[in-house]
Amino acid sequence: MMRSLFSGVAGLKTHQTKMDVIGNNISNVNTVAFKSSATTFSDIMYQTTQQASGATATRGGTNAKQIGLGVTNGATKVSITSAGAAQSTGDALDIRLTDANSTNFFIVSNGSQNLFTRAGSFYIDGNGNLAMTTTGYLVMGWQVDADDPSNIIKDTVSPLRVMRAENLTSAPEATTAANFAGVIDKNDSQFESTGGYVRSFTFYDNLGYAYNAKFSIKKVDGTTGKYSIELTNVFDQDNVDKLAEYLAASPDNTLDKIFGAAGTTTKTYNFSSNVTYDSTVANGTGTGGWVYTDTATNEKYLLSKATTTAGELMLTKLSDGTVLTYDEATNQIGDVSLTKLFGVATDDLKNLNTIDWSGLNLSSGTVKSELQITFDTVNYGLQFDTKEGTLITAGNDGGTTLMFNASLLGPNRNPTTEQNAAMSNIEVELGALLNYDNSGTSTVVANRGIPDGSSMRGEGKKLGTMTGLSVQSDGKIFGSYSNGNTVLLGQIAVAQFANASGLEEKGDNCYDTTLNSGEFDGIGIDISADGSAMNTGQLEMANVDLSSEFTDMITTQRGFQANSRIITVSDTMLEELINLKR
């Protein structure tokens, strides 16, 4: 039989194989991350009818006489290192691999072994695992360090269960800092009200419960830039005043332990306008003395000092000689208050500590006498620079930061050890306050947290629920929560191979290692190590070039047609040979 028949058959088979490859490429033109294949032909063994001979002294050499026996499929090469174009999807869990120096592959597990894929279409399965949408294979990566939640342990890869129960919520945080900022205008009428200029901020305890702390800012002396700030209430979510509860619980519980300066302030007062010197009044040893006139009753009182009670002030009613002495319980001399005699402020009298009567000089009528009164300081004072309008000091320590000892309010506080308090002490920064003229309007605001660059330090947070997932370019997966927290949940690892083209296609867009591809070490590589990256919201398209495939289809068709003609012509030749017998 003729060898050309078998060569033609070989050609038909080989071209059919190439057409099969072309058909597979075209059918997967829209398969995510599909890698096209190309067929390379190779001629097969030759039949040698005469060996080559060497040249002699009298004759030249002859070449071997060989007849080819056809063609075969030499190789089917996958264009695995050629990346497809990007397809935008907008889905945060659709990820496209961008290669810098090496071809990267996602690592997935089918339950029994690790496979590798370029198809980054993922979703969260019913168990909270990151998985392939097409096969359900679990995406592999590295887990978060239990001792350091901001760190990744790059150990043997394991399934990324990003939606496990402990990740669905973000733990609350206690507030540890707050700040006041804005303009204080001394002409603002609110500073003259009984309650003062009220501002408040919401803060959280360690369990995520919210509280509202109210503060009252009062003007002490607007000309000299002196103000005070007082904590007035701390309401919980049930509108219960925890500050009032604390103060009522024990006589030892005082406001200055929560938010107040532990100290005293001394002020000097002169006689009010209702006290005048009368040179005609009898004083017991002669004439002349200081007389207080009650403008409501027109009753007159002679002022004198007691000789047996540390020189306290006494009043003698001139109409009937009644002597009135100082009463510490009421801070009055009879029914005459120190406000009427010296103009002492009512709020100061509430915090009265001691009175120094020694400065009173009642023997002279030319110089008004002085009285020094010391008050307990339960509010923090604010001193502004009268030239620049900036805050110089808050409290007695010379700084601009005050401490709100909220931990003393509980809840869950052990009253003996003061431990296990859900609230944390709060650092209150007042340095951003300004004392300017703002047309009688103050603009002070109070907020939890202290600005620290682009973030807020110590603001605290309530319990947060997961609102979304995001994947960074290095494969790190973060969870976003309703309380503003962003928590690291794991990192997607990738694999690289010395010969990526040597991987074996297993179907379902997955590959497996072979002896010629290189091994996978079970750990993987950080994709950012060589400058590669993961792009979210995108998928890699197939790298099939339809123009090339159609061109190859034409040449393959013509090759198949030509090989069929070999068989036809060979058949005709055999027919002629058989016809010789006729």
C-alpha positions as CSV (number, residue, x, y, z in Angstrom):
1,M,0.0,0.0,0.0
2,M,1.1,3.6,-0.6
3,R,2.8,5.5,2.2
4,S,1.1,8.7,1.1
5,L,-2.3,7.3,2.3
6,F,-1.0,7.1,5.8
7,S,0.7,10.4,5.6
8,G,-2.6,11.9,4.5
9,V,-4.5,10.2,7.4
10,A,-1.9,11.6,9.9
11,G,-2.4,15.0,8.4
12,L,-6.1,14.8,8.7
13,K,-5.8,13.7,12.4
14,T,-3.3,16.4,13.2
15,H,-5.3,19.2,11.6
16,Q,-8.5,17.9,13.3
17,T,-6.6,18.2,16.6
18,K,-5.6,21.8,15.8
19,M,-9.2,22.5,14.9
20,D,-10.3,21.1,18.2
21,V,-7.9,23.5,20.0
22,I,-9.2,26.4,17.9
23,G,-12.8,25.5,18.7
24,N,-12.0,25.3,22.4
25,N,-10.4,28.7,22.3
26,I,-13.3,30.3,20.6
27,S,-15.9,28.6,22.8
28,N,-14.1,30.1,25.9
29,V,-13.8,33.6,24.5
30,N,-16.0,34.9,27.4
31,T,-14.7,32.6,30.1
32,V,-13.1,34.5,33.0
33,A,-9.3,34.4,32.9
34,F,-9.3,31.7,30.2
35,K,-5.9,31.1,28.6
36,S,-5.8,30.2,24.9
37,S,-3.8,27.3,23.6
38,A,-1.8,26.9,20.4
39,T,-0.9,23.7,18.6
40,T,2.5,23.1,17.1
41,F,3.0,20.4,14.4
42,S,5.9,18.1,14.2
43,D,6.9,15.6,11.5
44,I,7.2,12.0,12.6
45,M,9.7,9.3,11.8
46,Y,11.2,8.8,8.4
47,Q,11.8,5.6,6.5
48,T,15.3,5.4,5.2
49,T,15.6,3.4,2.0
50,Q,19.3,4.0,1.5
51,Q,21.9,5.1,4.1
52,A,24.3,7.9,3.4
53,S,27.7,7.0,2.1
54,G,31.0,8.7,2.5
55,A,33.2,10.1,-0.3
56,T,36.2,8.0,-1.5
57,A,39.2,8.9,-3.5
58,T,37.5,8.1,-6.7
59,R,33.8,8.7,-5.9
60,G,31.8,11.3,-4.1
61,G,29.5,10.5,-1.2
62,T,25.7,10.1,-1.4
63,N,23.0,11.4,0.9
64,A,20.6,9.1,2.7
65,K,17.3,8.4,0.9
66,Q,14.4,9.0,3.4
67,I,10.7,9.2,3.0
68,G,8.6,11.0,5.6
69,L,5.7,9.1,7.2
70,G,3.4,12.1,8.0
71,V,2.8,14.7,10.7
72,T,1.9,14.7,14.4
73,N,0.9,17.1,17.2
74,G,4.2,18.2,18.6
75,A,2.9,20.4,21.4
76,T,-0.1,22.2,22.7
77,K,1.1,25.3,24.5
78,V,-1.1,27.3,26.8
79,S,-0.6,31.1,26.7
80,I,-0.7,31.3,30.5
81,T,1.6,34.2,31.0
82,S,-0.3,36.5,28.7
83,A,-2.9,38.4,30.8
84,G,-6.3,39.1,29.5
85,A,-8.0,42.6,29.4
86,A,-9.7,44.0,32.4
87,Q,-13.5,43.8,32.8
88,S,-15.1,46.2,35.3
89,T,-17.8,44.7,37.5
90,G,-18.0,46.9,40.6
91,D,-18.1,43.9,42.9
92,A,-15.7,44.2,45.7
93,L,-15.0,40.5,45.7
94,D,-14.2,40.4,42.0
95,I,-10.4,40.5,41.9
96,R,-8.0,40.8,38.9
97,L,-4.3,39.9,39.3
98,T,-1.9,42.4,37.8
99,D,1.6,40.8,37.3
100,A,4.8,42.7,37.5
101,N,7.6,40.2,37.0
102,S,6.0,36.8,37.5
103,T,2.7,35.2,36.8
104,N,0.6,35.0,39.9
105,F,-2.2,32.5,40.7
106,F,-4.9,32.4,43.4
107,I,-4.7,29.4,45.6
108,V,-7.9,27.5,46.0
109,S,-8.8,24.2,47.7
110,N,-11.3,21.6,46.4
111,G,-11.4,19.9,49.8
112,S,-8.6,17.4,49.1
113,Q,-5.8,19.4,47.4
114,N,-4.7,22.9,46.5
115,L,-5.3,24.1,42.9
116,F,-4.4,27.3,41.2
117,T,-6.5,29.8,39.2
118,R,-6.5,33.2,37.6
119,A,-10.3,33.6,37.8
120,G,-10.9,36.0,40.7
121,S,-14.7,35.8,40.8
122,F,-15.4,35.2,44.5
123,Y,-18.2,35.3,47.0
124,I,-18.9,34.5,50.6
125,D,-20.4,31.0,51.1
126,G,-22.9,29.9,53.7
127,N,-20.1,29.2,56.2
128,G,-18.6,32.6,55.8
129,N,-15.7,31.4,53.6
130,L,-14.3,33.3,50.6
131,A,-14.9,30.9,47.7
132,M,-15.0,30.7,43.9
133,T,-18.4,31.5,42.5
134,T,-18.1,28.8,39.8
135,T,-17.0,25.8,41.8
136,G,-17.3,26.7,45.4
137,Y,-13.6,26.0,45.9
138,L,-12.3,27.8,49.0
139,V,-9.9,30.7,48.6
140,M,-6.7,30.1,50.6
141,G,-4.6,32.7,52.4
142,W,-3.1,33.7,55.7
143,Q,-4.8,34.4,59.1
144,V,-4.6,37.3,61.6
145,D,-2.3,37.0,64.5
146,A,-4.5,36.3,67.6
147,D,-2.0,38.2,69.8
148,D,-1.7,41.2,67.4
149,P,-4.8,41.7,65.3
150,S,-3.0,44.2,63.1
151,N,-0.5,41.6,62.0
152,I,-0.7,38.7,59.5
153,I,0.9,35.3,60.2
154,K,2.4,34.2,56.9
155,D,2.2,30.5,57.6
156,T,0.7,27.5,55.7
157,V,-2.3,28.7,53.8
158,S,-5.8,27.9,55.0
159,P,-9.4,28.8,54.1
160,L,-10.2,32.5,54.6
161,R,-13.3,32.4,56.8
162,V,-13.9,36.1,57.0
163,M,-17.5,36.0,58.1
164,R,-17.1,33.9,61.2
165,A,-19.2,34.8,64.2
166,E,-16.5,36.8,66.0
167,N,-16.0,39.0,62.9
168,L,-19.6,40.0,62.5
169,T,-19.3,42.6,65.2
170,S,-16.6,45.1,66.2
171,A,-16.1,45.4,70.0
172,P,-17.0,48.8,71.6
173,E,-14.3,51.1,72.9
174,A,-14.4,53.4,75.9
175,T,-14.0,57.1,75.3
176,T,-10.7,58.3,76.7
177,A,-10.4,61.8,75.2
178,A,-12.6,64.8,74.4
179,N,-12.1,68.4,73.3
180,F,-13.6,71.8,73.3
181,A,-13.1,74.2,70.5
182,G,-14.5,77.5,69.2
183,V,-14.9,81.1,70.2
184,I,-16.0,82.5,73.6
185,D,-17.4,86.0,73.3
186,K,-17.6,87.8,76.7
187,N,-20.6,89.8,75.4
188,D,-22.7,86.6,74.9
189,S,-25.7,86.9,77.2
190,Q,-25.6,83.1,77.9
191,F,-22.6,83.6,80.2
192,E,-24.8,85.8,82.4
193,S,-27.5,83.2,82.9
194,T,-27.8,81.1,86.0
195,G,-26.9,77.9,84.1
196,G,-24.1,79.5,82.2
197,Y,-23.1,78.6,78.6
198,V,-24.0,74.9,78.4
199,R,-22.1,72.5,76.1
200,S,-22.2,68.6,76.1
201,F,-20.6,65.6,74.4
202,T,-21.6,62.0,74.1
203,F,-19.1,59.4,75.3
204,Y,-19.1,55.6,75.5
205,D,-18.1,53.1,78.2
206,N,-16.2,49.9,77.5
207,L,-19.5,48.0,77.0
208,G,-20.6,50.5,74.3
209,Y,-23.3,52.2,76.4
210,A,-23.6,55.9,75.6
211,Y,-23.6,58.8,78.2
212,N,-24.0,62.5,77.8
213,A,-21.8,64.8,79.8
214,K,-23.0,68.4,80.3
215,F,-20.7,71.3,81.1
216,S,-21.4,74.9,82.1
217,I,-19.0,77.7,81.1
218,K,-19.3,80.8,83.2
219,K,-17.7,84.2,82.9
220,V,-15.7,85.2,86.0
221,D,-14.2,88.4,84.6
222,G,-14.5,89.1,80.9
223,T,-12.1,92.0,81.0
224,T,-9.3,89.9,82.4
225,G,-10.2,86.8,80.3
226,K,-11.2,84.7,83.3
227,Y,-13.9,82.0,82.9
228,S,-14.8,78.7,84.6
229,I,-16.0,75.4,83.3
230,E,-18.1,73.1,85.5
231,L,-19.4,69.5,85.0
232,T,-23.1,69.7,85.8
233,N,-24.6,66.3,84.7
234,V,-23.8,62.9,83.3
235,F,-26.9,61.3,81.9
236,D,-27.1,57.7,80.8
237,Q,-29.3,56.3,78.1
238,D,-32.3,56.1,80.5
239,N,-31.8,59.8,81.3
240,V,-30.5,59.0,84.8
241,D,-28.0,61.5,86.1
242,K,-25.0,59.3,87.1
243,L,-23.2,62.3,88.6
244,A,-26.1,63.1,90.9
245,E,-26.2,59.5,92.0
246,Y,-22.5,59.5,92.8
247,L,-22.7,62.7,94.8
248,A,-25.7,61.4,96.8
249,A,-24.1,58.1,97.5
250,S,-21.6,59.3,100.1
251,P,-20.6,62.5,101.8
252,D,-17.0,61.7,100.7
253,N,-18.1,61.8,97.0
254,T,-17.5,65.4,95.9
255,L,-17.5,67.1,92.6
256,D,-13.9,68.0,92.6
257,K,-13.0,64.2,92.5
258,I,-14.9,63.9,89.2
259,F,-14.1,67.2,87.5
260,G,-12.8,70.0,89.7
261,A,-9.7,71.6,91.0
262,A,-8.7,70.4,94.5
263,G,-7.8,73.8,95.9
264,T,-9.1,77.1,97.1
265,T,-9.4,80.7,95.8
266,T,-9.1,83.9,97.9
267,K,-10.8,87.1,97.0
268,T,-10.7,90.5,98.6
269,Y,-13.9,92.6,99.1
270,N,-14.4,96.2,100.1
271,F,-17.5,97.6,101.7
272,S,-20.5,98.0,99.4
273,S,-22.1,101.3,98.7
274,N,-24.6,100.7,101.4
275,V,-21.9,101.0,104.0
276,T,-20.7,104.6,104.7
277,Y,-18.7,106.3,107.5
278,D,-20.8,108.5,109.9
279,S,-18.7,110.8,112.1
280,T,-21.7,111.6,114.3
281,V,-22.8,108.1,115.4
282,A,-22.0,107.0,118.9
283,N,-19.6,104.0,119.0
284,G,-19.4,103.3,122.7
285,T,-16.2,105.2,123.3
286,G,-17.0,108.3,121.4
287,T,-18.4,109.2,118.1
288,G,-17.7,108.1,114.5
289,G,-18.1,104.7,112.8
290,W,-19.1,102.6,109.7
291,V,-22.8,102.3,109.3
292,Y,-24.8,99.9,107.1
293,T,-28.2,101.3,105.9
294,D,-30.9,98.8,104.8
295,T,-32.4,100.6,101.8
296,A,-35.6,98.5,102.1
297,T,-36.4,99.4,105.8
298,N,-34.1,102.4,106.2
299,E,-32.8,100.6,109.3
300,K,-29.2,101.6,110.3
301,Y,-26.6,99.3,111.8
302,L,-23.2,100.2,113.4
303,L,-20.4,97.9,112.4
304,S,-18.0,96.6,115.1
305,K,-15.6,93.7,115.7
306,A,-16.0,91.0,118.3
307,T,-13.1,90.6,120.7
308,T,-13.7,87.0,121.6
309,T,-14.5,85.3,118.3
310,A,-11.5,86.0,116.1
311,G,-12.6,89.5,115.3
312,E,-15.8,88.6,113.6
313,L,-18.0,91.4,112.4
314,M,-21.0,92.4,114.5
315,L,-23.9,94.7,113.8
316,T,-25.6,96.9,116.4
317,K,-29.1,98.1,115.4
318,L,-29.1,101.8,116.1
319,S,-32.9,102.0,116.7
320,D,-32.9,99.7,119.7
321,G,-29.3,98.6,120.4
322,T,-29.8,95.0,119.3
323,V,-26.5,93.2,118.7
324,L,-26.3,90.8,115.7
325,T,-23.4,88.3,115.4
326,Y,-22.1,86.2,112.5
327,D,-23.8,82.8,111.8
328,E,-21.6,80.4,109.9
329,A,-24.6,78.2,108.9
330,T,-26.3,81.1,107.0
331,N,-23.2,83.2,106.2
332,Q,-25.2,86.2,107.6
333,I,-25.0,88.6,110.4
334,G,-28.5,88.5,111.7
335,D,-30.6,88.9,108.6
336,V,-27.9,91.0,106.8
337,S,-25.9,89.0,104.2
338,L,-22.3,89.4,103.2
339,T,-23.6,90.2,99.8
340,K,-25.3,93.3,101.1
341,L,-22.3,94.4,103.2
342,F,-19.4,93.5,100.8
343,G,-21.0,92.5,97.5
344,V,-19.9,88.8,97.8
345,A,-21.4,86.8,94.9
346,T,-24.1,84.3,95.8
347,D,-22.2,81.4,94.0
348,D,-19.1,82.2,96.0
349,L,-21.0,82.0,99.3
350,K,-22.1,78.5,98.4
351,N,-18.5,77.3,98.3
352,L,-17.3,79.5,101.3
353,N,-14.4,78.0,103.1
354,T,-13.0,80.6,105.5
355,I,-13.3,84.4,106.3
356,D,-10.4,86.5,107.3
357,W,-11.8,89.4,109.3
358,S,-8.4,90.8,110.3
359,G,-8.3,93.2,107.3
360,L,-11.3,95.1,108.6
361,N,-10.2,98.5,109.9
362,L,-13.2,100.2,111.5
363,S,-11.3,102.9,113.3
364,S,-10.5,105.0,110.3
365,G,-13.0,106.8,108.3
366,T,-10.8,107.8,105.4
367,V,-9.9,104.3,103.9
368,K,-12.5,101.6,103.4
369,S,-11.8,98.4,105.2
370,E,-11.1,95.1,103.4
371,L,-12.4,91.5,103.9
372,Q,-10.6,88.4,102.5
373,I,-12.8,85.4,101.8
374,T,-11.5,82.0,100.8
375,F,-13.6,79.7,98.6
376,D,-13.4,76.0,97.8
377,T,-12.6,75.6,94.1
378,V,-14.9,73.0,92.5
379,N,-14.8,74.3,89.0
380,Y,-11.8,74.6,86.7
381,G,-10.8,78.1,85.9
382,L,-10.0,79.2,82.3
383,Q,-7.5,82.0,81.8
384,F,-7.2,83.5,78.4
385,D,-4.5,85.7,77.0
386,T,-6.1,89.2,76.9
387,K,-3.8,90.2,74.0
388,E,-3.9,87.1,71.7
389,G,-7.3,85.6,72.8
390,T,-5.8,82.1,73.2
391,L,-6.2,79.9,76.3
392,I,-3.2,80.1,78.6
393,T,-4.2,77.7,81.4
394,A,-7.1,75.5,82.5
395,G,-7.2,74.6,86.1
396,N,-4.3,74.8,88.5
397,D,-1.6,72.8,86.7
398,G,-0.7,75.3,84.1
399,G,-1.7,73.2,81.1
400,T,-4.8,73.3,78.8
401,T,-5.9,69.7,79.5
402,L,-8.2,68.7,82.3
403,M,-9.2,65.2,83.6
404,F,-12.8,63.9,83.7
405,N,-12.6,61.0,86.2
406,A,-15.6,59.2,84.7
407,S,-14.4,55.8,86.0
408,L,-15.7,56.8,89.5
409,L,-19.2,56.9,88.1
410,G,-19.1,53.2,87.1
411,P,-21.1,51.2,86.2
412,N,-19.8,47.9,87.7
413,R,-17.3,49.9,89.8
414,N,-16.1,48.2,93.0
415,P,-16.6,51.1,95.5
416,T,-13.7,49.9,97.6
417,T,-11.0,49.2,95.0
418,E,-12.6,51.4,92.2
419,Q,-11.8,48.6,89.7
420,N,-13.8,47.1,86.9
421,A,-15.4,50.4,86.0
422,A,-16.9,50.3,82.5
423,M,-16.2,54.0,82.0
424,S,-12.7,55.2,81.5
425,N,-11.2,58.5,82.6
426,I,-11.5,61.1,79.9
427,E,-8.8,63.6,79.0
428,V,-10.5,66.9,78.1
429,E,-8.4,69.2,75.8
430,L,-9.4,72.9,76.0
431,G,-6.5,74.4,74.1
432,A,-8.6,75.2,71.0
433,L,-10.8,77.6,72.8
434,L,-10.5,81.3,71.8
435,N,-11.6,84.5,73.5
436,Y,-12.6,86.8,70.7
437,D,-15.3,89.4,69.9
438,N,-17.8,87.5,67.6
439,S,-20.7,90.0,67.7
440,G,-22.0,88.6,70.9
441,T,-22.2,85.0,69.7
442,S,-20.1,82.2,71.1
443,T,-19.3,79.1,68.9
444,V,-17.9,76.6,71.3
445,V,-18.5,72.9,70.4
446,A,-17.6,69.8,72.5
447,N,-16.8,66.5,70.9
448,R,-15.4,63.2,72.1
449,G,-11.9,62.4,70.9
450,I,-8.9,64.7,70.3
451,P,-7.8,65.5,66.7
452,D,-4.6,63.6,65.9
453,G,-3.7,64.2,62.2
454,S,-6.5,62.9,60.1
455,S,-8.0,60.8,62.8
456,M,-9.5,61.3,66.3
457,R,-7.7,59.9,69.3
458,G,-9.6,58.3,72.1
459,E,-13.1,59.0,70.8
460,G,-14.5,55.6,71.8
461,K,-17.0,53.6,69.8
462,K,-20.3,51.7,70.3
463,L,-20.7,48.1,69.3
464,G,-20.4,47.9,65.5
465,T,-22.0,45.5,63.0
466,M,-20.3,44.5,59.8
467,T,-21.4,46.6,56.8
468,G,-19.0,45.5,54.1
469,L,-15.7,43.9,53.0
470,S,-12.9,45.3,51.1
471,V,-9.7,43.9,49.6
472,Q,-6.5,46.0,49.4
473,S,-4.0,45.7,46.5
474,D,-1.8,43.5,48.7
475,G,-4.6,41.0,49.3
476,K,-5.4,42.1,52.8
477,I,-9.1,41.7,53.6
478,F,-10.7,44.3,55.9
479,G,-14.2,44.4,57.4
480,S,-16.0,47.7,57.7
481,Y,-18.3,48.2,60.7
482,S,-21.2,50.6,61.6
483,N,-19.1,52.2,64.4
484,G,-16.5,53.3,62.0
485,N,-14.0,50.5,62.8
486,T,-12.0,48.8,60.1
487,V,-10.7,45.4,61.1
488,L,-8.1,43.2,59.4
489,L,-9.6,39.8,58.7
490,G,-7.0,38.0,56.7
491,Q,-4.8,38.1,53.6
492,I,-5.2,36.4,50.2
493,A,-1.9,34.6,49.3
494,V,-0.8,33.9,45.7
495,A,1.5,31.2,44.1
496,Q,4.2,31.7,41.6
497,F,5.9,29.0,39.5
498,A,9.3,28.7,37.7
499,N,7.4,27.5,34.6
500,A,3.8,28.6,34.7
501,S,3.2,27.1,31.2
502,G,4.0,23.7,32.7
503,L,0.9,23.7,34.9
504,E,-1.7,21.1,34.0
505,E,-5.2,22.3,33.2
506,K,-7.8,20.6,35.4
507,G,-10.9,22.4,34.1
508,D,-13.1,24.9,35.9
509,N,-10.4,27.5,35.3
510,C,-8.0,25.7,37.6
511,Y,-4.5,24.3,37.2
512,D,-2.4,21.8,39.0
513,T,1.3,21.4,39.4
514,T,3.4,19.0,37.3
515,L,7.0,17.8,37.3
516,N,7.8,20.5,34.8
517,S,6.0,23.5,36.5
518,G,7.7,23.5,39.9
519,E,6.2,22.7,43.3
520,F,4.0,24.8,45.6
521,D,5.5,25.2,49.0
522,G,2.2,25.3,50.8
523,I,2.8,28.9,52.1
524,G,2.5,31.1,49.1
525,I,3.8,34.6,48.4
526,D,2.7,38.2,49.3
527,I,1.6,39.5,45.9
528,S,3.1,42.9,46.6
529,A,6.6,41.4,47.1
530,D,7.5,42.0,43.5
531,G,5.3,44.9,42.7
532,S,2.3,42.9,41.6
533,A,-1.2,43.8,42.8
534,M,-4.8,42.8,43.2
535,N,-7.4,45.1,41.6
536,T,-10.9,44.8,43.1
537,G,-14.1,45.4,41.2
538,Q,-12.5,43.9,38.1
539,L,-12.1,40.5,36.4
540,E,-9.5,39.2,34.0
541,M,-11.0,38.5,30.6
542,A,-10.0,35.6,28.3
543,N,-6.8,36.2,26.3
544,V,-8.3,34.7,23.1
545,D,-7.5,36.7,20.0
546,L,-10.4,36.0,17.6
547,S,-8.7,37.5,14.6
548,S,-5.8,35.0,15.1
549,E,-8.1,32.2,15.8
550,F,-10.1,32.8,12.6
551,T,-6.9,33.0,10.6
552,D,-5.7,29.8,12.1
553,M,-9.1,28.2,11.3
554,I,-8.7,29.1,7.6
555,T,-5.2,27.6,7.4
556,T,-6.3,24.6,9.3
557,Q,-9.3,24.0,7.0
558,R,-7.1,24.3,3.9
559,G,-4.5,22.0,5.5
560,F,-7.2,19.4,6.2
561,Q,-8.6,19.8,2.7
562,A,-5.1,19.3,1.2
563,N,-4.5,16.2,3.2
564,S,-7.8,14.8,2.1
565,R,-6.7,15.3,-1.5
566,I,-3.6,13.2,-0.8
567,I,-5.8,10.3,0.1
568,T,-8.1,10.9,-2.9
569,V,-5.1,11.1,-5.4
570,S,-3.4,8.1,-3.7
571,D,-6.7,6.2,-4.1
572,T,-6.8,7.1,-7.8
573,M,-3.2,5.9,-8.3
574,L,-4.1,2.6,-6.6
575,E,-7.1,2.3,-8.9
576,E,-4.9,2.8,-12.0
577,L,-2.6,0.1,-10.6
578,I,-5.4,-2.4,-10.2
579,N,-6.7,-1.6,-13.7
580,L,-3.4,-2.9,-15.2
581,K,-4.8,-6.4,-14.8
582,R,-7.7,-5.8,-17.1
